Amino acid sequence: MRTDRDTNTEASLYLIDTATDKLSTIEHAARTFFSVVGWDGDSLVYEVTNQAYVPGQNSAVTLASFDAVSKKAATLAKTASDIGSFGYNYGTQRCEQAMGWPSIIDGKVIYTLGWAYTVGSNFGGIFLGCMTGKIASINSVNADGSGAQTLKTFGPAAGDGRAVYSLNATARAYQDASSLAIFFSLDGIAPSSSYAKYVGGKLVAAPELNSSNFNLNYPPTYYTSPYGKKTFWSVERDGKNTLFTGDENGGHAVAVATLSEYSAHGWYGEDFLLVTKNNSELYIVPVDFSAPPTKITDYQS
């Protein structure tokens, strides 16, 4: 796969068959920007940003996929916009939807959607009509476009008439590559927020998350074993580290150490891990932490 831009300012997304070196075009359009999300099996998932976007007429961002075997394309999701009138000859107002960066987890494409009031004056907060009824959400869909689901929504409480300027949903890597931490926020006269996590294919409550720790160790650094089949990383929780090992994609995480003073540093062969302490001491330990870490040396970072 590759992206390219020709002299006519048209962007292209290409697929290269490594068995035959054949180049084929997945998508080609003017005033467009392609961003590759990743692969789910034979399907390439990518975002299309429309630089010729016209509010109220088309989408600023489209989430799409292309099956390299069947050569079929699918639209997974699109952003929307809403244009309304202030009334009293004050002109128009505009609210636009934004899509968070997607993740591919266990055969599902997970993405967030939020809304923001982008044009116009609020005149005391009484004319934000285009934000009425809007919600932020986290969603999932299969890479072929089937099985679309809204996992959770977030918005003002029923009957809450206060002005709302933005509804945001943010997802980031959590404990491993198969989990996400999600932050919902409502920015208006009285901001409020909510947290959740996507673990084991389900969205569940996350009472351990708050404004102080949501962005800690974002994103984790994954260390790949010499044969490329395993990964090793650490995540800070409550001032201590939890150390994980997982498969080559960072999935199927196993916590090998909790409440630890050590941080992940790398691998020594396939059976030993390298860890650091106080950013100045290097240790070696069995991959399952079946024995205490052995100090190798001091160093300066």
ZIZI-V383814 format. One record per run of one state. SS is the DSSP state (H for helix, E for strand, L for the rest). FROM is the first residue (numbers start at 0). TO is the last residue. If there is no record, write none. Layout:
ss = {SS:SS}
from = {FROM:FROM}
to = {TO:TO}
This chain:
ss = {L:E:L:E:L:E:L:E:L:E:L:E:L:E:L:E:L:E:L:E:L:E:L:H:L:H:L:E:L:E:L:E:L:E:L:E:L:E:L:E:L:E:L:E:L:E:L:E:L:E:L:E:L:E:L}
from = {0:1:5:9:17:21:30:31:40:42:50:60:67:72:78:80:85:91:99:102:105:107:119:122:125:128:131:135:141:148:154:163:173:179:188:191:199:201:205:222:224:229:237:239:247:253:260:261:268:271:277:280:286:293:298}
to = {0:4:8:16:20:29:30:39:41:49:59:66:71:77:79:84:90:98:101:104:106:118:121:124:127:130:134:140:147:153:162:172:178:187:190:198:200:204:221:223:228:236:238:246:252:259:260:267:270:276:279:285:292:297:300}
